[in-house]
């Protein structure tokens, strides 16, 4: 996983919108969950979500 800066310039609402749009386009053909996929493909956004849970 890539290192993520704790001072991200991405706003939480932007990340939430991006996550939702990514979820809509995610095909569940494998056992991988969307959250695992999102963590892998968008580590900075995932870190922002994780910090705000």
PyMOL commands that set and color helices and strands:
alter all, ss='L'
color gray80, all
select helices_A, chain A and resi 12-24+34-41+43-51
alter helices_A, ss='H'
color red, helices_A
deselect
rebuild
show_as cartoon
